[in-house]
């Protein structure tokens, strides 16, 4: 199902998939860098959504500004965060009794790190997964500010990630001793092992839905 909300820049397109039975939670799933063609139908967010729907979650894949039918243009994560916070608040009202999970990938992980921090004071996300999150100046020339993400956040990263180098994530995580789950020998997109990486996401969210 394709739905939309009105945000600060106009329409925000949402791809929403409902599970067959009673939902156990809602998962917002973000996509990679729009400047590189990232969109909600990319194999990583698509695979995550498919698995989580099978697990009983409502999967919501927003299109960032300027992607698909979403209005506006790329805003370096700032406007994208505003939109995602609005979506999270909308879903909380629509499904007040269900846990809310944020599952971010690549640029979308950077955005959802920001969102997690923004929600933490009043209506925290129940689960947070950040995959291939860029930190600092990346080889592509884009710089991503690091945020003090909640301690319960699950970080998943490929050892051979050339787009969001693992060394930069570890340098950032060192100060807080935040654990990082490193998948050996794989790239930014977890090529060849994506199903097993999604298993980590599923297990993390199961712990929340079982509470």
Backbone bond lengths (Angstrom), bond angles and torsions (degrees), N, CA, C in turn:
res aa  C-N    CA-C-N  psi(-1)  N-CA   C-N-CA  omega(-1)  CA-C   N-CA-C  phi
1 X - - - 1.455 - - 1.528 109.07 -
2 X 1.323 116.23 136.55 1.457 121.26 175.98 1.518 108.57 -106.76
3 X 1.304 116.62 125.96 1.456 122.22 -179.83 1.530 107.94 -130.93
4 X 1.319 116.34 -180.00 1.456 118.61 178.51 1.519 111.05 -155.37
5 X 1.311 115.17 158.20 1.459 124.38 171.59 1.521 107.20 -124.30
6 X 1.318 115.43 164.03 1.454 119.71 173.01 1.519 108.13 -103.40
7 X 1.332 115.59 121.23 1.458 121.55 178.61 1.511 111.19 -112.88
8 X 1.320 117.36 -171.91 1.473 121.50 -178.91 1.526 113.36 -57.59
9 X 1.335 117.53 -31.15 1.470 120.89 -178.77 1.523 112.84 -99.50
10 X 1.340 117.31 0.81 1.463 120.85 -178.16 1.521 111.44 118.00
11 X 1.321 116.43 -150.23 1.468 121.37 -175.71 1.533 111.91 -62.05
12 X 1.334 115.00 138.97 1.465 122.26 172.07 1.529 106.51 -117.18
13 X 1.318 116.85 113.79 1.460 120.46 -179.44 1.525 110.81 -76.83
14 X 1.333 115.87 135.89 1.462 121.96 179.55 1.528 109.32 -125.64
15 X 1.313 116.94 127.62 1.464 121.25 169.28 1.521 106.86 -95.81
16 X 1.316 116.79 117.40 1.465 121.61 -173.97 1.519 109.53 -120.03
17 X 1.330 116.05 128.20 1.461 121.81 177.16 1.524 108.63 -122.13
18 X 1.320 115.74 131.24 1.454 122.42 -178.55 1.530 110.36 -102.75
19 X 1.334 117.81 141.84 1.473 119.67 175.70 1.519 111.02 -72.95
20 X 1.320 116.18 165.79 1.460 120.51 -178.23 1.527 112.00 -68.48
21 X 1.325 117.31 -37.22 1.459 120.80 -177.85 1.513 112.60 -104.96
22 X 1.317 115.23 -158.03 1.456 120.53 178.06 1.520 109.62 -67.44
23 X 1.330 117.92 127.55 1.472 119.46 -176.97 1.522 112.66 -68.36
24 X 1.329 115.34 146.34 1.468 120.86 178.41 1.526 111.55 -100.83
25 X 1.321 116.96 -10.78 1.455 120.18 -179.58 1.516 110.28 176.29
26 X 1.336 114.93 177.06 1.460 121.76 178.00 1.520 107.99 -120.92
27 X 1.320 116.64 132.49 1.455 121.18 178.77 1.521 109.83 -120.40
28 X 1.327 115.98 118.84 1.464 121.07 170.51 1.525 107.12 -87.08
29 X 1.315 116.85 126.63 1.460 122.40 -174.60 1.528 108.39 -123.56
30 X 1.320 116.63 122.75 1.467 119.80 -174.61 1.526 112.11 -102.95
31 X 1.320 114.47 161.49 1.469 120.59 -175.20 1.526 111.72 -110.40
32 X 1.346 116.85 168.59 1.466 120.20 -176.81 1.531 113.19 -74.96
33 X 1.330 114.55 -177.49 1.466 125.45 -171.22 1.539 113.24 -50.59
34 X 1.342 117.52 116.59 1.469 119.84 178.39 1.523 113.60 -60.32
35 X 1.330 117.00 -31.82 1.464 119.72 -179.29 1.523 112.09 -66.22
36 X 1.337 116.40 -16.11 1.467 121.46 178.14 1.524 111.49 -109.53
37 X 1.325 115.60 17.36 1.458 120.15 177.85 1.515 114.86 90.00
38 X 1.322 118.05 8.41 1.458 120.52 -179.55 1.515 112.82 -63.60
39 X 1.320 115.93 140.36 1.469 121.62 178.70 1.521 108.89 -156.26
40 X 1.348 118.02 168.69 1.468 120.38 -175.28 1.516 115.47 -63.05
41 X 1.334 116.79 -16.31 1.470 119.79 -178.65 1.533 112.08 -93.14
42 X 1.324 116.38 5.04 1.469 120.41 173.65 1.525 108.95 -56.53
43 X 1.328 116.74 149.66 1.462 120.67 -173.08 1.531 113.72 -58.41
44 X 1.341 117.84 -33.39 1.470 118.48 -177.92 1.524 111.35 -70.52
45 X 1.351 120.45 -57.98 1.467 117.79 177.77 1.522 113.10 -62.27
46 X 1.333 116.65 -33.91 1.472 119.24 178.40 1.529 110.64 -62.47
47 X 1.332 116.78 -45.56 1.471 120.76 -179.20 1.522 111.58 -64.85
48 X 1.335 116.36 -39.91 1.466 120.19 178.83 1.523 109.99 -63.90
49 X 1.333 116.37 -45.94 1.464 120.17 -179.26 1.527 111.27 -60.65
50 X 1.324 116.40 -44.11 1.466 120.64 -178.59 1.533 111.27 -59.55
51 X 1.331 115.63 -45.06 1.464 119.66 -179.15 1.528 112.06 -68.09
52 X 1.321 116.46 -42.37 1.462 119.30 -176.93 1.526 111.56 -68.91
53 X 1.319 117.30 -35.32 1.469 119.55 175.14 1.527 109.62 -62.35
54 X 1.328 117.18 -40.80 1.468 121.10 177.29 1.523 111.37 -63.49
55 X 1.350 116.39 -26.05 1.463 121.83 178.89 1.526 112.45 -87.23
56 X 1.324 116.86 -0.77 1.464 120.37 176.63 1.516 115.31 101.39
57 X 1.345 117.16 7.07 1.458 120.37 -179.35 1.522 111.41 -91.65
58 X 1.326 116.62 145.83 1.458 121.37 166.80 1.527 106.49 -78.55
59 X 1.314 116.71 122.62 1.465 120.86 -178.39 1.526 109.64 -102.19
60 X 1.323 115.54 123.30 1.466 121.72 -179.33 1.520 107.76 -118.85
61 X 1.339 116.52 116.39 1.463 121.37 179.85 1.528 109.23 -114.11
62 X 1.330 117.47 98.42 1.459 119.48 178.08 1.530 111.21 -74.97
63 X 1.322 115.38 150.74 1.464 120.99 169.74 1.522 107.84 -93.71
64 X 1.334 116.99 126.82 1.453 120.04 177.22 1.531 110.22 -64.69
65 X 1.312 115.29 166.69 1.462 121.25 -177.64 1.536 112.08 -52.88
66 X 1.345 114.60 130.78 1.461 119.67 178.87 1.509 114.85 82.31
67 X 1.336 117.36 1.65 1.470 121.98 179.84 1.523 108.76 -106.93
68 X 1.329 117.36 134.82 1.465 120.67 -179.70 1.516 110.70 58.56
69 X 1.335 115.35 -127.00 1.464 120.27 -179.22 1.523 112.83 -96.31
70 X 1.322 117.86 8.23 1.465 120.32 178.24 1.528 110.19 -76.93
71 X 1.329 115.14 135.00 1.461 120.94 -179.43 1.525 110.63 -76.94
72 X 1.329 115.60 172.54 1.460 120.93 175.60 1.511 112.42 86.76
73 X 1.317 115.38 -169.25 1.463 121.60 -179.99 1.524 109.27 -141.78
74 X 1.306 115.31 165.61 1.465 122.56 -177.84 1.531 110.63 -49.09
75 X 1.341 116.22 132.35 1.464 120.38 -175.01 1.529 112.19 -129.34
76 X 1.321 116.57 28.78 1.469 122.82 173.79 1.534 113.46 57.80
77 X 1.313 116.04 25.63 1.463 120.43 177.04 1.510 114.51 95.24
78 X 1.315 117.45 -15.69 1.474 120.13 -176.05 1.531 110.76 -76.29
79 X 1.336 116.50 -58.21 1.456 119.53 177.55 1.518 111.95 -65.00
80 X 1.333 115.78 -34.59 1.466 119.45 178.37 1.535 110.92 -62.17
81 X 1.324 116.10 -35.39 1.462 120.29 176.87 1.529 110.86 -68.05
82 X 1.315 116.92 -43.22 1.471 120.65 177.35 1.527 110.20 -56.26
83 X 1.326 115.97 -45.60 1.464 120.10 -179.32 1.523 111.19 -64.20
84 X 1.330 116.81 -43.38 1.464 120.50 -177.54 1.523 111.49 -66.94
85 X 1.314 117.77 -37.13 1.471 120.52 175.90 1.533 109.37 -62.91
86 X 1.315 116.69 -41.99 1.468 121.06 177.54 1.524 110.68 -60.68
87 X 1.328 116.43 -43.00 1.468 120.03 178.99 1.526 110.31 -63.24
88 X 1.321 117.14 -45.43 1.465 121.32 179.85 1.525 110.73 -59.38
89 X 1.307 116.73 -44.15 1.466 120.34 179.46 1.522 110.99 -64.35
90 X 1.323 116.60 -39.26 1.465 121.32 177.59 1.532 110.91 -62.82
91 X 1.328 116.02 -44.56 1.465 119.83 -179.29 1.526 111.69 -67.22
92 X 1.324 117.20 -35.16 1.470 121.05 176.20 1.523 110.86 -60.73
93 X 1.330 116.61 -39.73 1.470 120.62 178.95 1.527 110.27 -70.76
94 X 1.329 115.63 -40.79 1.462 120.61 -176.72 1.527 112.36 -71.42
95 X 1.343 116.48 -34.77 1.467 121.59 -178.03 1.532 109.30 -130.61
96 X 1.324 117.58 69.22 1.473 120.11 -171.58 1.523 114.94 -65.26
97 X 1.326 117.33 -21.00 1.472 119.92 -175.55 1.534 113.26 -98.91
98 X 1.324 117.46 1.98 1.463 120.14 -177.37 1.526 111.07 -105.86
99 X 1.336 117.43 143.44 1.466 119.99 175.10 1.523 110.70 -67.35
100 X 1.320 115.56 149.64 1.456 122.05 179.70 1.525 109.52 -113.62
101 X 1.320 115.60 127.30 1.470 121.11 177.94 1.517 110.03 -115.15
102 X 1.326 115.37 143.83 1.460 122.72 172.52 1.523 107.75 -110.50
103 X 1.324 116.87 121.61 1.469 121.18 177.88 1.527 107.04 -123.20
104 X 1.325 115.53 104.20 1.453 120.29 -175.69 1.507 112.61 -108.68
105 X 1.331 116.17 144.19 1.459 121.34 178.27 1.523 110.18 -129.24
106 X 1.346 116.68 132.07 1.450 123.80 173.63 1.532 110.01 59.82
107 X 1.336 119.04 -129.38 1.461 120.97 175.50 1.525 109.84 -53.06
108 X 1.328 116.37 -36.98 1.461 120.68 178.39 1.515 112.60 -64.36
109 X 1.335 117.95 -28.22 1.465 120.69 175.37 1.524 109.93 -69.93
110 X 1.327 116.43 -39.01 1.464 120.02 175.33 1.529 110.16 -60.49
111 X 1.324 116.44 -45.83 1.469 120.38 179.28 1.528 110.63 -62.05
112 X 1.329 117.23 -44.31 1.472 119.20 -176.26 1.522 112.16 -74.32
113 X 1.345 117.67 -22.46 1.464 119.42 170.23 1.521 109.52 -64.13
114 X 1.314 116.31 -42.85 1.458 121.46 176.72 1.528 110.68 -63.76
115 X 1.331 115.88 -42.76 1.471 121.01 -179.28 1.526 110.20 -63.40
116 X 1.328 116.22 -44.67 1.472 119.95 179.89 1.524 110.98 -57.33
117 X 1.321 116.51 -42.14 1.465 120.51 178.82 1.528 110.88 -66.12
118 X 1.333 116.54 -40.05 1.462 120.59 -178.94 1.531 111.70 -66.81
119 X 1.325 117.13 -34.40 1.467 121.06 -177.92 1.520 112.80 -82.27
120 X 1.317 117.16 -18.73 1.462 121.33 -167.07 1.528 113.38 -59.56
121 X 1.304 118.80 -36.03 1.466 121.14 -174.00 1.521 112.94 -70.29
122 X 1.338 117.98 -38.05 1.468 120.04 -171.75 1.527 114.49 -115.85
123 X 1.312 117.66 -43.51 1.466 120.54 -177.18 1.522 108.95 -141.25
124 X 1.329 118.01 74.17 1.468 121.45 -173.59 1.528 112.77 -61.24
125 X 1.318 115.11 146.47 1.460 119.67 171.16 1.527 108.27 -65.49
126 X 1.315 116.70 142.22 1.461 120.67 -177.81 1.524 112.14 -76.89
127 X 1.322 116.63 -27.91 1.470 121.28 177.66 1.517 108.52 -145.32
128 X 1.330 115.54 145.17 1.468 121.25 -178.66 1.529 108.35 -137.25
129 X 1.326 115.93 125.80 1.467 121.56 175.43 1.517 107.78 -128.43
130 X 1.326 116.66 126.91 1.465 122.14 -178.65 1.526 108.41 -123.39
131 X 1.316 116.91 117.21 1.457 122.96 -173.37 1.527 110.19 -113.96
132 X 1.329 116.30 127.96 1.454 119.49 178.07 1.524 112.97 58.73
133 X 1.329 116.50 39.28 1.469 121.02 -175.25 1.523 111.31 -72.35
134 X 1.333 118.06 124.70 1.470 120.14 177.00 1.526 110.88 -78.14
135 X 1.314 116.05 141.37 1.461 122.58 177.76 1.524 108.28 -135.68
136 X 1.336 117.07 130.52 1.457 121.17 178.13 1.517 112.49 76.32
137 X 1.331 116.42 -157.73 1.462 122.38 -178.31 1.528 109.30 -81.68
138 X 1.323 115.89 118.65 1.463 120.90 -177.37 1.522 110.73 -92.82
139 X 1.339 117.54 162.82 1.472 120.60 179.31 1.521 113.73 -57.16
140 X 1.330 117.59 -23.47 1.459 120.76 178.59 1.517 113.49 -78.01
141 X 1.345 116.49 -4.32 1.454 120.02 177.67 1.512 114.51 92.36
142 X 1.330 118.04 -0.21 1.462 121.03 177.37 1.530 109.33 -96.35
143 X 1.316 115.49 142.81 1.458 119.87 -177.97 1.518 110.09 -112.25
144 X 1.325 115.83 135.72 1.454 122.09 -176.76 1.530 110.11 -123.28
145 X 1.311 114.90 119.45 1.463 120.01 178.49 1.526 109.86 -66.68
146 X 1.322 116.49 139.93 1.463 121.25 176.72 1.523 109.32 -86.22
147 X 1.324 116.25 142.67 1.460 121.04 -178.57 1.528 110.40 -121.03
148 X 1.334 117.23 149.40 1.474 121.21 -179.99 1.518 111.22 -77.62
149 X 1.315 115.80 76.27 1.471 120.82 -174.04 1.524 111.15 -64.56
150 X 1.337 117.02 153.45 1.466 120.43 178.09 1.526 111.87 -57.03
151 X 1.316 116.07 145.72 1.468 121.50 -175.75 1.522 112.93 -61.13
152 X 1.325 117.16 -25.27 1.474 120.22 -177.59 1.529 112.90 -79.39
153 X 1.326 117.81 -2.49 1.468 121.55 -178.15 1.525 111.09 -67.52
154 X 1.324 116.24 136.51 1.464 122.18 174.99 1.519 108.69 -94.79
155 X 1.342 116.36 123.39 1.462 121.60 177.06 1.523 109.21 -106.21
156 X 1.320 116.68 127.00 1.457 123.02 177.80 1.522 108.19 -121.20
157 X 1.342 116.81 131.63 1.469 119.12 -175.07 1.518 110.69 -148.37
158 X 1.315 115.58 141.68 1.458 120.62 175.74 1.520 111.24 -81.63
159 X 1.320 116.56 138.10 1.463 120.92 -179.07 1.527 112.10 -60.00
160 X 1.325 117.40 -37.63 1.458 121.71 -174.91 1.526 112.45 -103.27
161 X 1.313 116.47 30.38 1.462 122.00 -179.89 1.530 109.41 -66.94
162 X 1.324 116.63 112.30 1.464 121.08 -179.65 1.524 112.43 -91.80
163 X 1.324 117.77 -13.38 1.463 121.44 -177.79 1.529 111.76 -93.06
164 X 1.328 116.15 -32.67 1.467 122.81 176.56 1.525 106.02 -134.57
165 X 1.341 117.26 80.87 1.470 120.84 -170.57 1.521 114.14 -53.11
166 X 1.325 114.46 133.49 1.465 121.49 -179.89 1.526 111.26 -57.86
167 X 1.320 117.99 -37.75 1.464 120.63 -176.81 1.523 111.63 -58.42
168 X 1.322 117.21 -35.44 1.459 120.70 -179.75 1.527 111.08 -71.41
169 X 1.317 116.04 -37.24 1.473 120.03 177.67 1.524 109.43 -66.08
170 X 1.333 117.02 -43.20 1.460 120.13 -179.85 1.524 111.68 -66.66
171 X 1.321 117.37 -37.52 1.463 120.33 177.05 1.524 110.40 -60.86
172 X 1.324 116.23 -42.04 1.466 120.90 178.50 1.532 111.20 -68.36
173 X 1.332 116.98 -42.10 1.465 121.32 -175.85 1.527 112.75 -72.17
174 X 1.319 116.30 -20.42 1.458 120.65 -174.09 1.532 112.18 -59.89
175 X 1.312 117.46 -39.49 1.466 120.96 -175.78 1.523 112.06 -63.08
176 X 1.337 116.12 -38.27 1.470 120.14 -178.06 1.527 112.18 -99.92
177 X 1.344 116.61 -3.77 1.469 121.97 -176.72 1.533 111.47 59.04
178 X 1.325 115.78 33.10 1.465 119.23 179.73 1.530 109.37 -72.11
179 X 1.325 118.60 126.05 1.465 120.53 -179.60 1.533 111.76 -63.27
180 X 1.313 115.43 144.82 1.457 122.24 174.61 1.529 107.25 -128.78
181 X 1.317 116.71 122.96 1.462 120.94 176.24 1.526 107.51 -84.06
182 X 1.323 116.20 112.62 1.468 121.95 -176.93 1.528 109.15 -101.43
183 X 1.313 115.10 127.98 1.468 120.59 177.40 1.527 107.32 -98.01
184 X 1.332 118.57 111.67 1.474 121.50 -174.15 1.523 113.14 -63.91
185 X 1.323 114.92 140.20 1.460 120.98 168.71 1.507 116.45 70.33
186 X 1.337 118.54 20.55 1.471 118.75 -180.00 1.520 110.45 -125.90
187 X 1.332 114.36 161.77 1.458 120.77 -174.00 1.528 112.09 -93.09
188 X 1.315 115.04 -167.78 1.460 122.43 -177.41 1.527 112.15 -58.96
189 X 1.327 116.25 -33.41 1.459 121.07 -174.43 1.526 112.91 -96.48
190 X 1.331 116.37 8.25 1.467 121.74 179.71 1.537 110.81 55.61
191 X 1.328 114.84 38.45 1.455 120.26 -176.69 1.527 111.21 -60.53
192 X 1.322 114.99 130.52 1.456 121.61 178.12 1.512 114.59 90.02
193 X 1.339 117.39 -17.57 1.465 119.98 -177.89 1.532 111.65 -131.90
194 X 1.327 117.08 13.89 1.467 119.61 -174.85 1.530 113.05 -55.61
195 X 1.331 120.26 -42.81 1.473 118.71 179.39 1.531 113.11 -58.29
196 X 1.330 117.35 -41.20 1.465 118.96 -179.74 1.522 111.39 -71.74
197 X 1.329 117.85 -30.36 1.466 120.54 175.69 1.532 109.71 -68.99
198 X 1.314 116.51 -40.23 1.470 119.82 176.78 1.527 110.14 -63.45
199 X 1.339 117.51 -28.47 1.473 120.44 174.34 1.526 110.80 -56.97
200 X 1.334 117.09 -40.00 1.470 120.82 177.19 1.528 110.81 -60.67
201 X 1.329 115.56 -42.32 1.463 120.55 179.08 1.526 109.94 -61.95
202 X 1.320 115.92 -47.11 1.462 121.30 -178.37 1.529 110.78 -59.79
203 X 1.330 116.61 -46.45 1.481 119.46 -179.12 1.527 111.06 -62.73
204 X 1.314 115.86 -39.71 1.466 120.07 -179.75 1.531 110.61 -63.01
205 X 1.319 116.34 -42.56 1.464 119.98 -178.63 1.522 112.01 -76.72
206 X 1.328 117.94 -29.39 1.463 119.89 175.80 1.513 111.92 -58.50
207 X 1.329 116.36 -38.55 1.456 120.73 -179.66 1.518 111.22 -61.50
208 X 1.317 116.29 -32.06 1.469 121.17 179.08 1.516 110.72 -77.41
209 X 1.332 117.12 -46.91 1.469 120.28 -176.67 1.524 112.24 -67.72
210 X 1.342 116.66 -21.05 1.465 120.10 -179.14 1.532 112.16 -82.13
211 X 1.313 117.89 -11.60 1.471 120.67 -177.56 1.521 111.76 -73.10
